[in-house]
Amino acid sequence: MDTPYGIFKYDINNFCAYISYQTDTSLSYIKQKKQITYLDNYLSKVSQHKKVFIYENDYIDKHYLEDYSSYYVKCFHSYKKTCSRIHFFELVDSDIDYKEEFRKALNGEASIINPQCYLGHIVIRPIPQTFLAKVCLRSYYPEKERLKNYLLSEEYLISLFGINLSIDTIAFQEQDKILSACATTSLWSFFHAHPAMATLYLPSSSQITMSAYPEQNGFDREFPNSGLSTDMICRSLRAHDFVSEYFEFSDANDKKIALLKEYIFAYCSSGLPLILGVSVEDSDTHDTKGLHAITIVGYSLKTQVPNSQLIAHGLDKIYVHDDRYGPFVSVKFDNNNLFISLEENHGVSNVITFPNEVYKPDTLIMGLYHKVRIPYSRIKTTCIDLLAYISEYLIYYCDKKDAELIQALKWDIHLNKNSELKADILKREIDNKSKYVTRFWPKYLWDAVAYYGEVPIFEMIFDATDIDHGDVFLGIIPFNDKYASFIEDIIKDYSHDHFKNKIKQDHMVKHNDSYVWGIIKYYREKESYLNSLSDLFGYLKIPITIKPLEIKDDTIVNRCDIKLNQRNDDQKFQLKKELFQGQKYIWVIDKEGFLCIGIESELLRQGHPTLTDGMPARIGGELVYSATKEKWEVNPFSGRYSSDYSTEDRKRYVSNAIIYKFTVYFPEEKFCLLEDKTL
């Protein structure tokens, strides 16, 4: 064609005729392709309005250019090195002059050629028959909630003659049967969908195929490519910095299909695509058509399944990129198989029919970030075991009704990122959010949320990057403070020998793949001396400021007159320490729980940092004798250490200091919290 572009109202015949011209493929062949029928059906679901398509006759596609240089340029037949690209826009007003609207857009004026009306684009390879190089179309599924309908998506930025467009989707590609078979195409979609892959470094089909073959390949030619085995798919994943894992599901039964659903939900709900190898059968004749690979890019969850502790078992559909059909193909679970059917469309072709097919699951392949080391199976076992132990505890010590409530909880287990979890915590209606969002956690976490019906109650966090036998449990995060505290109290109460010994024995003998004992250890260790200091006297913080007068010869002045701790040996503890009633003191609890006391000096104006050498400390304040009360008044008036606490926290920390420090070290004196509204 002698023009760089064209614009037409979308009509399947015009659309196919344009492709026929660009690819030297007969019109009848194009109209009878399954992918064309699927795409026409798909576009009708994306938008009910009339549509226009704009084509670019010469478009440089990076991946086709790499494939061209690897193979097509060496052919005797002269293939073009440029592709064509077709863009789709919806016409909300069918009477509008769409050609005039496009003219406006090309001149920088407002028009319907904008991101809101953009439905996506298709890149057409200049080769016969297998010409669909890159399909990026808007998703037509309205719900995108993780516990309902969930689809992976990435933002694609497009420039159409300088008009900036964007679309959220996952790119699809048809195998060209030369440089790629279905497994290569599945990997290509996998890389597009994976959040760890940078758009600028996505591999082409030829690069994927070459990465799948061994370096010393002597048994098969790379191009034309006849297909990739499971080992070859995993080799390609490793070549692109992923750790590959695969699970076999051949001869699927109820148990295997339940496990397949668990893996799909656990990883796909975390934003990770999966590759599923299947055996294709005709649903009527049961004839086997061969092996096939598809990319899982989403799923659908129905209502919760009775008698199941896992939300994942409610999976009833998966959405896949299937190069035999198109993007986001809906595949239903049915009798331990996957059922797929293509809606006929006589507007495209009334010559051929599409038989219904069954996909029998064979192999599920995952490509994970290399630091995700803890397997899903151990987290699942831990969650199920923990509820069993809690139920037993409630039956043994409390009410059977409480045990029934615990048994009704269902788990949502998925990978999560540190940043995404903390952003979610900030949206919850819980107390002391800062306690959780300021914790030091790894980048990748296993997140197990316990639901009662559709209401989230609490979640348990595990380090997904630790060694397999490490202490991976990181804590419980509430959705509801009351119920989360109830669960934590039960876990802490496992100090009863009956349960402690039982869990330890189960962990050692029967469930060594469970982290329940690690959860018990976590809460026992939290009660240790050092870890309890933060609960008693506040968290560690550096002083807000250090004054110049508090530094001499580049060293902080030390003015600590008394430094006491219950952990001192007996001889030091018996040393006589005195407080003089006519003297005003400053005090602070340091990192190790030492009570540090110094004489207040208005002349020197050297304060609390001189008691700790400027190191981090907890709560601090002043100590003044009240002759009227005949008691020492203790306050938290340390501007450097106490100012960040709330009024309630300051009162609590000072009260604890009086009980556990002042009255212990000075048994002959009486102490009280300063009665001051400014506290």
C-alpha positions as CSV (number, residue, x, y, z in Angstrom):
1,M,0.0,0.0,0.0
2,D,1.2,3.5,-0.8
3,T,-0.1,5.2,2.3
4,P,1.4,4.8,5.9
5,Y,-2.0,4.2,7.4
6,G,-5.7,3.7,6.9
7,I,-8.9,3.9,9.0
8,F,-12.0,1.8,8.5
9,K,-15.1,0.8,10.4
10,Y,-14.4,-2.6,11.9
11,D,-15.9,-5.4,9.7
12,I,-14.5,-8.9,9.9
13,N,-14.2,-9.2,6.1
14,N,-12.3,-5.9,5.8
15,F,-10.1,-6.9,8.7
16,C,-9.3,-10.3,7.2
17,A,-8.8,-8.8,3.7
18,Y,-6.2,-6.4,5.1
19,I,-4.3,-9.3,6.8
20,S,-4.5,-11.4,3.6
21,Y,-2.8,-8.6,1.7
22,Q,-0.1,-8.1,4.3
23,T,0.8,-11.8,4.8
24,D,0.1,-13.3,1.4
25,T,-2.4,-15.7,3.0
26,S,-5.7,-16.6,1.3
27,L,-8.8,-15.0,2.7
28,S,-10.6,-18.3,3.2
29,Y,-7.6,-19.6,5.3
30,I,-7.7,-16.5,7.5
31,K,-11.5,-16.7,8.0
32,Q,-11.3,-20.3,9.0
33,K,-8.6,-19.8,11.6
34,K,-9.8,-20.5,15.2
35,Q,-7.9,-17.4,16.4
36,I,-9.8,-15.1,14.1
37,T,-13.1,-16.4,15.3
38,Y,-12.0,-16.1,18.9
39,L,-10.7,-12.5,18.4
40,D,-13.9,-11.4,16.7
41,N,-15.9,-12.8,19.6
42,Y,-13.5,-11.3,22.0
43,L,-13.8,-7.8,20.5
44,S,-17.6,-8.0,20.6
45,K,-17.4,-8.7,24.4
46,V,-14.9,-6.0,25.1
47,S,-17.2,-3.4,23.7
48,Q,-20.8,-3.5,22.5
49,H,-20.3,-0.3,20.5
50,K,-19.3,-0.1,16.9
51,K,-15.6,-0.1,16.3
52,V,-13.0,1.4,13.9
53,F,-9.6,0.0,13.2
54,I,-6.5,2.0,12.2
55,Y,-3.6,0.2,10.5
56,E,0.0,1.1,10.3
57,N,1.6,-0.4,7.2
58,D,5.1,-0.3,8.4
59,Y,5.8,-1.0,12.1
60,I,9.1,-2.2,13.6
61,D,8.4,-4.9,16.2
62,K,11.5,-5.6,18.3
63,H,10.8,-9.3,18.7
64,Y,10.0,-10.0,15.1
65,L,13.2,-8.1,14.1
66,E,15.2,-10.4,16.3
67,D,13.5,-13.5,14.9
68,Y,13.9,-12.1,11.3
69,S,17.7,-11.7,11.8
70,S,17.9,-15.2,13.4
71,Y,16.0,-17.0,10.6
72,Y,13.8,-15.3,8.0
73,V,16.6,-13.1,6.5
74,K,18.5,-16.3,5.6
75,C,15.5,-17.7,3.6
76,F,15.6,-17.7,-0.2
77,H,12.2,-16.0,-0.3
78,S,12.4,-12.3,0.5
79,Y,10.4,-11.6,3.6
80,K,9.7,-8.1,4.9
81,K,11.6,-7.0,8.0
82,T,8.7,-4.7,9.1
83,C,5.3,-5.7,10.4
84,S,2.0,-4.0,10.3
85,R,-0.1,-3.0,13.4
86,I,-3.8,-2.7,13.7
87,H,-5.4,-0.5,16.5
88,F,-9.0,-0.8,17.6
89,F,-11.2,2.1,19.0
90,E,-14.8,2.0,20.1
91,L,-17.4,4.4,18.6
92,V,-19.8,5.4,21.4
93,D,-21.6,7.5,18.8
94,S,-22.0,5.4,15.7
95,D,-22.9,8.5,13.6
96,I,-19.7,10.3,14.3
97,D,-17.3,11.1,11.4
98,Y,-14.4,8.8,12.6
99,K,-12.1,9.9,9.7
100,E,-12.5,13.5,10.8
101,E,-11.9,12.4,14.4
102,F,-8.6,10.8,13.4
103,R,-7.6,13.9,11.4
104,K,-8.1,15.9,14.6
105,A,-6.0,13.5,16.6
106,L,-3.2,13.7,14.1
107,N,-3.2,17.5,14.4
108,G,-3.2,17.4,18.2
109,E,-6.9,18.2,18.7
110,A,-9.3,16.4,21.1
111,S,-11.0,13.4,19.5
112,I,-12.3,9.9,20.1
113,I,-8.8,8.6,19.2
114,N,-7.8,8.6,22.9
115,P,-6.9,6.2,25.7
116,Q,-10.5,6.0,27.0
117,C,-11.8,4.6,23.7
118,Y,-8.7,2.5,23.0
119,L,-9.4,-1.3,22.8
120,G,-5.9,-2.5,22.0
121,H,-3.8,-3.5,19.0
122,I,-2.6,-6.5,17.0
123,V,0.9,-6.8,15.4
124,I,0.8,-8.7,12.1
125,R,3.9,-10.6,11.0
126,P,4.6,-10.5,7.2
127,I,4.6,-14.3,7.0
128,P,1.8,-16.6,5.7
129,Q,-0.6,-18.4,8.0
130,T,0.9,-17.8,11.5
131,F,0.9,-14.1,11.4
132,L,-0.4,-13.0,14.9
133,A,2.8,-11.6,16.4
134,K,1.6,-9.6,19.4
135,V,-2.0,-9.2,20.6
136,C,-2.7,-6.6,23.3
137,L,-6.4,-6.2,23.9
138,R,-8.4,-4.8,26.8
139,S,-9.8,-7.4,29.1
140,Y,-13.6,-7.8,29.0
141,Y,-13.9,-9.4,32.5
142,P,-15.4,-6.6,34.7
143,E,-14.3,-8.0,38.1
144,K,-10.7,-8.1,39.0
145,E,-10.8,-9.0,42.7
146,R,-8.3,-11.6,44.1
147,L,-11.1,-13.6,45.8
148,K,-13.5,-13.5,42.8
149,N,-12.2,-13.0,39.2
150,Y,-8.6,-12.2,39.0
151,L,-6.5,-11.4,35.9
152,L,-2.8,-10.5,35.7
153,S,-2.0,-7.3,33.9
154,E,0.8,-5.1,32.9
155,E,0.7,-1.6,31.5
156,Y,1.7,-1.3,27.9
157,L,2.5,2.2,26.5
158,I,1.8,2.8,22.8
159,S,2.5,5.6,20.5
160,L,0.3,5.9,17.4
161,F,1.9,8.6,15.2
162,G,2.7,10.5,18.4
163,I,-0.7,9.9,20.0
164,N,0.1,8.5,23.5
165,L,-2.1,5.5,24.4
166,S,-2.0,2.8,27.1
167,I,-3.7,-0.4,28.0
168,D,-3.6,-2.9,30.9
169,T,-3.3,-6.4,29.6
170,I,-1.0,-9.3,29.0
171,A,0.4,-9.7,25.5
172,F,-0.5,-12.8,23.5
173,Q,1.3,-14.4,20.5
174,E,0.5,-17.2,18.0
175,Q,3.2,-19.8,17.5
176,D,4.8,-19.3,14.1
177,K,5.7,-23.1,13.9
178,I,9.3,-22.2,12.8
179,L,11.0,-20.4,15.6
180,S,8.4,-21.3,18.2
181,A,6.1,-24.1,19.2
182,C,3.3,-23.9,21.8
183,A,5.8,-24.2,24.7
184,T,7.9,-21.3,23.4
185,T,4.8,-19.2,22.9
186,S,3.6,-20.1,26.4
187,L,7.0,-19.0,27.8
188,W,6.8,-15.8,25.8
189,S,3.4,-14.9,27.4
190,F,4.8,-16.0,30.8
191,F,7.7,-13.5,30.5
192,H,5.3,-10.8,29.5
193,A,3.1,-11.5,32.5
194,H,5.8,-12.0,35.2
195,P,6.3,-8.8,37.3
196,A,10.1,-9.5,37.6
197,M,10.7,-9.1,33.9
198,A,11.5,-5.6,32.7
199,T,9.7,-4.7,29.5
200,L,12.9,-3.6,27.8
201,Y,14.5,-7.1,28.2
202,L,11.7,-9.4,27.2
203,P,13.1,-12.2,25.0
204,S,11.9,-13.0,21.5
205,S,10.7,-16.4,20.4
206,S,14.0,-17.3,18.8
207,Q,15.9,-16.3,22.0
208,I,13.5,-18.4,24.2
209,T,13.9,-21.4,21.9
210,M,17.7,-21.1,21.9
211,S,17.8,-20.7,25.7
212,A,15.8,-24.0,26.1
213,Y,18.3,-26.1,24.2
214,P,21.5,-27.5,25.8
215,E,24.7,-25.9,24.8
216,Q,25.9,-29.1,23.2
217,N,22.8,-29.9,21.3
218,G,23.3,-32.9,19.0
219,F,19.9,-34.6,18.8
220,D,17.5,-32.1,17.3
221,R,17.6,-28.9,15.3
222,E,16.6,-25.6,17.0
223,F,14.8,-24.2,13.9
224,P,12.3,-25.2,12.7
225,N,11.3,-26.0,16.2
226,S,9.2,-29.1,16.9
227,G,8.5,-28.3,20.5
228,L,10.0,-28.1,24.0
229,S,10.0,-30.7,26.7
230,T,9.4,-29.9,30.4
231,D,13.2,-30.0,31.0
232,M,13.7,-27.6,28.2
233,I,11.0,-25.2,29.5
234,C,12.7,-25.3,32.9
235,R,16.1,-24.7,31.3
236,S,14.8,-21.6,29.5
237,L,13.4,-20.3,32.8
238,R,16.7,-20.8,34.5
239,A,18.5,-19.0,31.6
240,H,16.3,-15.9,32.4
241,D,17.1,-15.9,36.2
242,F,14.1,-17.9,37.5
243,V,14.1,-20.9,39.7
244,S,12.0,-23.5,38.0
245,E,9.7,-25.9,39.8
246,Y,7.3,-28.4,38.3
247,F,4.6,-30.8,39.5
248,E,3.1,-33.7,37.7
249,F,-0.7,-34.2,37.6
250,S,-1.1,-37.0,35.1
251,D,-3.9,-39.5,35.8
252,A,-5.6,-36.7,37.8
253,N,-7.9,-37.6,40.6
254,D,-9.8,-35.5,43.1
255,K,-6.8,-35.1,45.4
256,K,-4.5,-34.1,42.5
257,I,-6.9,-31.6,41.1
258,A,-7.4,-30.1,44.5
259,L,-3.6,-29.7,44.8
260,L,-3.5,-28.2,41.3
261,K,-6.0,-25.6,42.3
262,E,-4.0,-24.8,45.4
263,Y,-0.8,-24.1,43.5
264,I,-2.7,-22.0,40.9
265,F,-4.3,-19.9,43.5
266,A,-1.2,-19.5,45.8
267,Y,1.0,-18.2,43.0
268,C,-1.3,-16.7,40.4
269,S,-3.2,-14.7,43.1
270,S,0.3,-13.3,44.0
271,G,0.6,-11.9,40.5
272,L,2.7,-14.7,39.1
273,P,1.9,-16.6,35.8
274,L,2.2,-20.3,35.5
275,I,2.7,-22.7,32.6
276,L,0.4,-25.7,32.4
277,G,1.1,-28.7,30.2
278,V,-2.0,-30.6,29.1
279,S,-3.0,-33.5,26.9
280,V,-5.7,-32.5,24.4
281,E,-8.7,-34.8,23.8
282,D,-11.9,-34.5,21.8
283,S,-14.7,-34.4,24.4
284,D,-17.0,-36.5,22.2
285,T,-14.7,-39.1,20.6
286,H,-12.0,-39.0,23.4
287,D,-9.4,-39.1,20.7
288,T,-6.0,-37.8,21.9
289,K,-4.8,-34.9,19.8
290,G,-1.4,-34.4,21.4
291,L,0.4,-32.4,24.2
292,H,0.0,-28.7,24.6
293,A,1.3,-25.9,26.8
294,I,-0.8,-22.9,27.9
295,T,0.0,-19.9,30.2
296,I,-2.2,-19.3,33.2
297,V,-2.9,-15.6,33.7
298,G,-6.0,-15.6,35.9
299,Y,-8.7,-17.5,37.6
300,S,-12.3,-17.4,38.9
301,L,-13.4,-18.4,42.4
302,K,-16.9,-19.4,43.2
303,T,-18.4,-19.6,46.6
304,Q,-16.4,-21.5,49.3
305,V,-16.4,-25.3,49.0
306,P,-17.9,-27.1,52.0
307,N,-15.7,-29.4,54.1
308,S,-12.5,-27.6,52.9
309,Q,-10.1,-25.5,54.9
310,L,-8.7,-23.8,51.8
311,I,-10.3,-21.1,49.8
312,A,-8.3,-22.3,46.7
313,H,-10.6,-25.3,46.4
314,G,-13.3,-22.9,45.2
315,L,-11.5,-22.4,41.9
316,D,-13.9,-23.2,39.0
317,K,-12.1,-21.6,36.0
318,I,-8.7,-20.5,34.9
319,Y,-8.0,-17.9,32.3
320,V,-5.2,-18.8,29.9
321,H,-3.2,-17.5,27.0
322,D,-3.7,-20.4,24.5
323,D,-2.0,-19.9,21.2
324,R,-4.6,-22.3,19.6
325,Y,-7.3,-19.7,20.4
326,G,-6.3,-16.4,21.9
327,P,-5.8,-14.3,25.0
328,F,-7.7,-14.8,28.3
329,V,-9.4,-18.0,27.2
330,S,-11.9,-19.3,29.8
331,V,-11.2,-22.9,30.8
332,K,-13.6,-24.7,33.2
333,F,-12.8,-27.4,35.7
334,D,-15.0,-30.3,35.0
335,N,-14.7,-33.9,36.4
336,N,-11.0,-33.6,37.2
337,N,-10.3,-32.2,33.7
338,L,-10.4,-28.8,32.0
339,F,-13.1,-28.2,29.5
340,I,-12.7,-25.7,26.7
341,S,-15.0,-24.7,23.9
342,L,-15.0,-22.0,21.2
343,E,-18.2,-20.1,20.5
344,E,-19.1,-20.4,16.8
345,N,-19.5,-17.2,14.9
346,H,-21.1,-17.5,11.5
347,G,-20.3,-13.9,10.8
348,V,-16.7,-15.0,10.5
349,S,-17.2,-18.4,8.9
350,N,-20.0,-20.9,8.4
351,V,-17.8,-23.4,6.7
352,I,-16.1,-25.0,9.7
353,T,-17.2,-26.1,13.2
354,F,-15.1,-26.2,16.4
355,P,-15.3,-29.4,18.4
356,N,-15.4,-29.2,22.2
357,E,-12.1,-30.3,23.8
358,V,-10.9,-31.6,27.1
359,Y,-7.5,-30.5,28.5
360,K,-6.2,-33.2,30.8
361,P,-3.7,-31.6,33.2
362,D,-0.2,-33.1,33.0
363,T,2.5,-30.8,34.3
364,L,2.4,-27.4,36.2
365,I,5.6,-25.4,35.8
366,M,6.5,-22.4,37.9
367,G,9.2,-19.8,37.5
368,L,10.0,-18.1,40.8
369,Y,12.3,-15.4,41.9
370,H,15.4,-17.2,43.2
371,K,15.1,-15.9,46.8
372,V,11.6,-17.5,47.2
373,R,12.8,-20.7,48.9
374,I,10.0,-21.9,51.2
375,P,7.5,-24.2,49.4
376,Y,3.8,-23.7,49.5
377,S,3.2,-27.2,50.9
378,R,4.9,-26.4,54.3
379,I,2.9,-23.2,54.8
380,K,-0.4,-25.1,54.1
381,T,0.6,-27.9,56.5
382,T,1.4,-25.4,59.2
383,C,-1.9,-23.5,58.8
384,I,-4.0,-26.7,58.9
385,D,-2.0,-28.2,61.8
386,L,-2.3,-25.0,63.8
387,L,-6.1,-24.9,63.6
388,A,-6.2,-28.5,64.6
389,Y,-4.1,-27.8,67.7
390,I,-6.2,-24.7,68.6
391,S,-9.4,-26.7,68.2
392,E,-8.1,-29.4,70.5
393,Y,-7.0,-26.7,73.1
394,L,-10.5,-25.2,73.1
395,I,-12.2,-28.5,73.5
396,Y,-9.8,-29.4,76.3
397,Y,-10.0,-26.1,78.2
398,C,-12.8,-24.0,76.9
399,D,-16.1,-24.3,75.0
400,K,-16.7,-26.7,72.1
401,K,-18.6,-23.9,70.3
402,D,-15.4,-21.9,70.1
403,A,-13.7,-25.0,68.7
404,E,-16.4,-25.2,66.0
405,L,-15.8,-21.6,65.0
406,I,-12.1,-22.3,64.6
407,Q,-12.8,-25.4,62.5
408,A,-15.0,-23.2,60.2
409,L,-12.0,-20.9,59.3
410,K,-10.7,-21.1,55.8
411,W,-7.2,-20.2,54.6
412,D,-6.2,-17.9,51.8
413,I,-2.5,-18.7,51.3
414,H,-0.5,-16.7,48.8
415,L,2.8,-15.0,48.2
416,N,3.0,-11.4,49.0
417,K,5.5,-8.5,49.0
418,N,6.6,-6.6,52.1
419,S,5.5,-3.3,50.6
420,E,2.1,-4.5,49.4
421,L,1.3,-6.1,52.8
422,K,2.2,-2.9,54.7
423,A,0.2,-0.8,52.3
424,D,-2.8,-3.0,53.0
425,I,-2.3,-2.8,56.8
426,L,-2.5,1.0,56.6
427,K,-6.0,0.6,55.2
428,R,-7.3,-1.6,58.0
429,E,-9.3,-0.4,61.0
430,I,-7.0,-1.7,63.7
431,D,-5.0,-0.2,66.5
432,N,-1.3,0.6,66.5
433,K,-0.7,0.1,62.8
434,S,2.8,1.5,63.2
435,K,3.7,-1.6,65.3
436,Y,3.3,-3.7,62.1
437,V,4.4,-1.4,59.2
438,T,7.7,-0.5,60.9
439,R,8.7,-4.1,61.3
440,F,11.8,-5.3,59.4
441,W,10.6,-8.0,57.0
442,P,12.1,-9.6,53.9
443,K,10.9,-8.6,50.5
444,Y,8.9,-11.8,49.8
445,L,6.5,-13.3,52.4
446,W,4.0,-16.2,52.6
447,D,0.7,-14.6,53.7
448,A,-1.9,-16.9,55.2
449,V,-5.2,-15.1,55.9
450,A,-7.9,-16.9,58.0
451,Y,-11.5,-16.2,56.9
452,Y,-14.7,-16.8,58.7
453,G,-17.2,-16.8,55.9
454,E,-16.1,-13.8,53.8
455,V,-14.7,-11.9,56.7
456,P,-10.9,-11.9,57.2
457,I,-10.0,-12.4,60.9
458,F,-6.2,-12.5,61.1
459,E,-3.2,-13.4,58.9
460,M,0.0,-15.2,59.7
461,I,3.2,-14.0,58.0
462,F,6.1,-16.3,57.1
463,D,9.5,-15.5,55.6
464,A,9.5,-16.9,52.1
465,T,13.2,-16.4,51.6
466,D,14.6,-18.3,54.6
467,I,16.2,-21.7,54.6
468,D,13.8,-24.6,54.6
469,H,14.4,-25.6,58.3
470,G,14.7,-22.0,59.6
471,D,12.4,-20.1,62.0
472,V,10.3,-18.6,59.2
473,F,7.3,-17.4,61.3
474,L,7.2,-13.6,61.6
475,G,4.0,-12.9,63.5
476,I,0.2,-12.5,63.4
477,I,-1.4,-9.4,61.9
478,P,-5.0,-8.6,62.8
479,F,-7.9,-7.6,60.6
480,N,-9.9,-7.6,63.9
481,D,-7.9,-6.8,67.1
482,K,-10.3,-8.8,69.3
483,Y,-10.1,-12.1,67.4
484,A,-6.4,-11.9,66.6
485,S,-5.6,-11.3,70.2
486,F,-7.7,-14.3,71.1
487,I,-5.7,-16.5,68.8
488,E,-2.4,-15.2,70.0
489,D,-3.4,-15.8,73.7
490,I,-4.2,-19.4,72.9
491,I,-0.8,-19.9,71.2
492,K,1.0,-18.3,74.1
493,D,-0.9,-20.6,76.5
494,Y,0.7,-23.7,74.9
495,S,3.1,-23.6,77.8
496,H,0.9,-26.3,79.3
497,D,3.0,-29.4,79.3
498,H,0.2,-31.5,77.7
499,F,0.2,-29.4,74.5
500,K,3.8,-28.3,74.5
501,N,5.0,-31.9,74.5
502,K,2.4,-33.1,72.1
503,I,3.3,-30.4,69.5
504,K,7.0,-30.9,69.9
505,Q,6.5,-34.7,69.4
506,D,4.3,-34.2,66.4
507,H,6.8,-31.8,64.9
508,M,9.7,-34.2,65.5
509,V,7.9,-37.4,64.4
510,K,4.8,-36.8,62.2
511,H,4.9,-33.3,60.9
512,N,8.5,-32.3,60.3
513,D,7.2,-30.3,57.3
514,S,5.2,-28.0,59.6
515,Y,6.3,-24.8,61.2
516,V,3.8,-25.0,64.1
517,W,6.6,-25.6,66.7
518,G,8.4,-22.5,65.3
519,I,5.3,-20.5,66.0
520,I,5.3,-21.7,69.6
521,K,9.0,-20.9,69.9
522,Y,8.3,-17.4,68.4
523,Y,5.9,-16.5,71.2
524,R,7.9,-18.0,73.9
525,E,11.0,-16.1,72.8
526,K,9.0,-12.9,72.7
527,E,8.6,-13.2,76.4
528,S,12.4,-13.2,77.0
529,Y,14.0,-10.4,79.1
530,L,15.4,-8.3,76.3
531,N,12.3,-8.6,74.1
532,S,10.0,-7.7,76.9
533,L,11.8,-4.4,77.6
534,S,10.0,-2.7,74.7
535,D,6.6,-3.6,76.1
536,L,7.6,-2.4,79.6
537,F,9.6,0.7,78.9
538,G,9.1,1.7,75.3
539,Y,11.0,1.1,72.1
540,L,14.6,2.1,71.5
541,K,15.3,5.5,69.9
542,I,18.2,7.8,69.5
543,P,18.0,11.2,71.3
544,I,16.2,13.7,69.1
545,T,19.1,16.1,69.6
546,I,22.5,16.3,71.3
547,K,23.5,19.8,72.4
548,P,27.0,21.2,71.8
549,L,27.3,21.6,75.6
550,E,27.0,17.9,76.0
551,I,30.1,17.2,73.9
552,K,33.7,17.7,75.1
553,D,36.8,16.8,73.1
554,D,34.5,15.1,70.5
555,T,33.1,12.8,73.1
556,I,29.7,12.9,74.8
557,V,30.0,13.9,78.5
558,N,29.1,11.0,80.9
559,R,27.1,12.3,83.9
560,C,25.5,9.1,85.0
561,D,25.8,8.9,88.8
562,I,23.8,5.7,89.4
563,K,23.3,2.8,86.9
564,L,21.4,-0.2,88.2
565,N,19.9,-3.4,86.8
566,Q,18.3,-6.5,88.3
567,R,20.6,-8.6,86.3
568,N,23.7,-7.2,88.1
569,D,25.5,-9.8,90.3
570,D,24.7,-10.0,94.0
571,Q,27.7,-8.0,95.1
572,K,26.9,-5.0,92.9
573,F,23.3,-5.2,93.7
574,Q,24.0,-4.9,97.5
575,L,25.9,-1.6,97.0
576,K,24.2,1.2,98.9
577,K,22.6,3.8,96.6
578,E,21.0,6.9,98.0
579,L,18.7,9.6,96.8
580,F,19.0,13.0,98.5
581,Q,15.7,14.8,99.0
582,G,17.0,18.2,98.3
583,Q,18.3,17.2,94.9
584,K,16.6,17.0,91.5
585,Y,17.5,14.1,89.3
586,I,17.1,13.0,85.6
587,W,16.7,9.4,84.7
588,V,16.4,7.1,81.7
589,I,16.0,3.3,80.9
590,D,18.7,2.3,78.5
591,K,18.9,-0.4,75.8
592,E,19.7,-3.2,78.3
593,G,17.0,-2.1,80.8
594,F,19.5,-0.4,83.1
595,L,18.1,2.5,85.2
596,C,20.5,5.4,84.7
597,I,20.2,8.4,87.1
598,G,22.1,11.6,87.1
599,I,21.9,15.0,89.1
600,E,20.0,17.7,87.2
601,S,22.3,20.7,86.6
602,E,20.7,24.0,85.5
603,L,24.1,25.5,85.3
604,L,25.7,22.9,83.0
605,R,22.4,22.3,81.0
606,Q,23.5,18.8,80.2
607,G,20.6,16.4,79.9
608,H,19.6,12.8,79.3
609,P,22.0,11.9,76.5
610,T,24.8,12.3,79.0
611,L,23.4,9.3,80.9
612,T,23.7,6.9,78.0
613,D,26.7,8.3,76.1
614,G,24.2,9.4,73.4
615,M,23.2,5.9,72.7
616,P,19.5,4.8,72.1
617,A,17.3,4.5,75.1
618,R,13.7,4.0,76.0
619,I,11.6,6.1,78.4
620,G,13.2,8.9,80.4
621,G,12.3,11.9,82.6
622,E,12.8,13.7,86.0
623,L,12.8,12.6,89.6
624,V,11.8,15.2,92.2
625,Y,11.0,14.8,95.9
626,S,7.6,16.1,97.1
627,A,7.6,17.1,100.8
628,T,3.8,17.4,100.9
629,K,3.4,13.8,99.6
630,E,6.5,12.5,101.2
631,K,7.2,10.7,97.9
632,W,9.5,11.0,95.0
633,E,7.5,12.1,91.9
634,V,8.6,10.5,88.7
635,N,7.7,12.1,85.3
636,P,8.5,11.4,81.7
637,F,9.7,14.9,80.8
638,S,12.7,13.9,78.7
639,G,12.3,15.9,75.5
640,R,15.0,13.8,73.8
641,Y,13.7,10.3,74.6
642,S,10.0,10.5,75.7
643,S,8.4,13.1,73.4
644,D,7.3,10.7,70.7
645,Y,5.1,8.6,73.0
646,S,1.4,9.1,73.4
647,T,0.1,10.2,76.8
648,E,-1.2,6.8,77.6
649,D,2.1,5.1,76.7
650,R,4.1,7.6,78.8
651,K,2.0,6.9,81.8
652,R,2.3,3.2,81.3
653,Y,6.0,3.2,80.8
654,V,6.7,5.5,83.8
655,S,4.4,3.3,86.0
656,N,6.4,0.2,85.0
657,A,9.6,2.0,85.7
658,I,8.4,2.8,89.2
659,I,7.2,-0.8,89.8
660,Y,10.1,-2.7,88.3
661,K,13.0,-0.3,88.8
662,F,12.7,2.5,91.4
663,T,10.9,0.6,94.1
664,V,13.3,-2.4,93.6
665,Y,16.5,-0.5,93.8
666,F,15.4,2.0,96.5
667,P,13.1,-0.1,98.8
668,E,13.2,2.5,101.6
669,E,11.8,5.3,99.4
670,K,8.3,5.9,98.1
671,F,7.6,6.8,94.5
672,C,4.5,7.9,92.5
673,L,3.7,9.1,89.0
674,L,3.6,12.9,88.8
675,E,-0.1,14.1,88.7
676,D,0.1,16.6,85.8
677,K,-2.4,17.1,83.1
678,T,0.4,17.7,80.6
679,L,1.3,14.1,80.8
